[in-house]
Amino acid sequence: MSAADLSGHWTGIFSYPHGLPATGFEATLFDGAGTLTGHVVEPRHDGTGVVEALIDGRRDGARVRFAKSYDGQDQDYDLVRYEGEVDADGVEITGRWEIPGVWAATFIMIRERGLTVDTATDATATVER
């Protein structure tokens, strides 16, 4: 795998401000010469199933920017903007997410097999290798 192509299945976690618990998610990314598209599945904030979203963005070298827009049937969710950096091996993206003017916090995404995200910790999310 290389940082030049981010296509693949990713497991991630995003933290929340105000000490709220972190949330895990699964994402599939498609990287077409720097154009990022994809799909995200994450638990609903009220614990009643899952919610799905689409990803649309760009990769420029190690810099990644994308927007996550939720299924139109889920009016409880807003457009979320992500900005981060890909590590040299192309297996980890770390950065910040933001709902402009409302919320902002950090996220991490990992695509290498054998890595797990420990969601039992607080919102600072620990990655176990």
C-alpha positions as MATLAB code, in Angstrom:
seq = 'MSAADLSGHWTGIFSYPHGLPATGFEATLFDGAGTLTGHVVEPRHDGTGVVEALIDGRRDGARVRFAKSYDGQDQDYDLVRYEGEVDADGVEITGRWEIPGVWAATFIMIRERGLTVDTATDATATVER';
ca = [
       0.000    0.000    0.000;
       1.209    3.489   -0.647;
       0.154    6.965    0.354;
      -0.364    7.610   -3.370;
      -3.613    5.583   -3.414;
      -5.986    5.622   -0.453;
      -8.509    3.193   -1.963;
      -9.634    0.497    0.435;
     -11.498   -0.354    3.600;
     -10.772    1.816    6.644;
     -11.716    1.515   10.309;
     -11.775    4.717   12.294;
     -12.838    6.597   15.349;
     -13.839   10.204   15.836;
     -13.862   11.997   19.151;
     -16.370   14.551   20.349;
     -15.850   17.758   22.319;
     -17.109   18.252   25.888;
     -15.942   14.815   27.065;
     -18.568   12.900   25.093;
     -17.568    9.315   24.173;
     -15.761    8.625   20.906;
     -17.543    6.831   18.050;
     -16.169    4.158   15.731;
     -16.930    3.964   12.010;
     -16.204    1.907    8.899;
     -15.339    3.593    5.600;
     -14.632    2.497    2.056;
     -12.564    4.981    0.058;
     -11.972    5.173   -3.690;
      -9.001    7.302   -4.768;
      -9.023    8.245   -8.447;
      -5.840   10.264   -9.028;
      -6.494   12.329   -5.908;
     -10.274   12.546   -6.121;
     -11.709   10.811   -3.054;
     -15.167    9.298   -2.935;
     -16.583    6.699   -0.624;
     -19.106    5.444    1.880;
     -19.237    5.538    5.704;
     -21.293    3.491    8.172;
     -21.439    4.508   11.837;
     -23.741    3.988   14.818;
     -26.646    6.409   15.220;
     -26.080    8.872   18.068;
     -29.238    7.595   19.803;
     -28.091    3.949   19.658;
     -30.924    2.782   17.372;
     -28.965    1.245   14.508;
     -26.594    2.783   11.998;
     -26.456    5.798    9.738;
     -24.758    5.975    6.329;
     -22.972    8.815    4.591;
     -21.113    9.562    1.359;
     -17.585   10.969    1.126;
     -16.487   13.482   -1.511;
     -13.070   15.139   -1.415;
      -9.442   15.403   -2.496;
      -6.020   14.048   -1.685;
      -3.016   16.251   -2.448;
       0.132   14.384   -1.492;
      -0.233   13.565    2.201;
      -3.012   16.119    2.739;
      -6.601   14.861    2.721;
      -9.805   16.936    2.695;
     -13.305   15.572    2.316;
     -16.922   16.217    3.198;
     -19.183   13.563    4.692;
     -22.843   13.999    3.764;
     -25.492   11.823    5.358;
     -28.365   10.039    3.655;
     -31.139   12.569    2.958;
     -33.555   10.627    5.164;
     -31.485   11.446    8.273;
     -32.368   15.053    8.981;
     -30.648   14.849   12.408;
     -27.187   14.885   10.788;
     -25.227   17.731    9.222;
     -22.517   17.944    6.573;
     -19.168   17.193    8.252;
     -15.830   18.455    6.919;
     -12.645   16.440    7.494;
      -9.043   17.553    7.062;
      -6.035   15.378    7.815;
      -2.677   13.924    6.910;
      -1.791   10.461    5.617;
       1.223    8.750    7.189;
       4.198    7.761    4.999;
       2.971    4.153    4.670;
      -0.516    5.198    3.545;
      -2.240    3.194    6.278;
      -3.257    5.914    8.746;
      -5.028    9.247    8.376;
      -5.227   11.600   11.367;
      -6.783   15.022   11.590;
      -9.810   17.077   12.560;
     -13.480   17.022   11.661;
     -15.857   19.963   11.887;
     -19.514   20.816   11.583;
     -18.888   24.507   10.879;
     -19.943   26.710   13.771;
     -21.245   23.764   15.814;
     -18.737   20.989   16.668;
     -15.106   20.098   16.001;
     -12.743   17.384   17.248;
     -10.192   14.803   16.057;
     -10.351   11.573   14.043;
      -8.134    8.682   13.018;
      -8.596    6.122   10.218;
      -6.555    2.934    9.754;
      -6.515    0.476    6.857;
      -3.773   -2.035    7.645;
      -4.963   -5.454    8.796;
      -4.283   -6.379   12.401;
      -4.858   -2.906   13.827;
      -7.790   -2.255   16.117;
      -9.270    0.892   17.524;
     -10.007    0.810   21.250;
     -13.324    2.628   21.693;
     -13.575    1.717   25.381;
     -11.301    4.629   26.291;
     -12.263    8.282   26.420;
     -12.556   10.622   23.455;
      -8.780   10.777   23.002;
      -8.947    7.346   21.283;
      -6.071    4.919   21.688;
      -4.881    2.877   18.734;
      -3.569   -0.581   19.597;
      -0.972   -2.171   17.315;
];
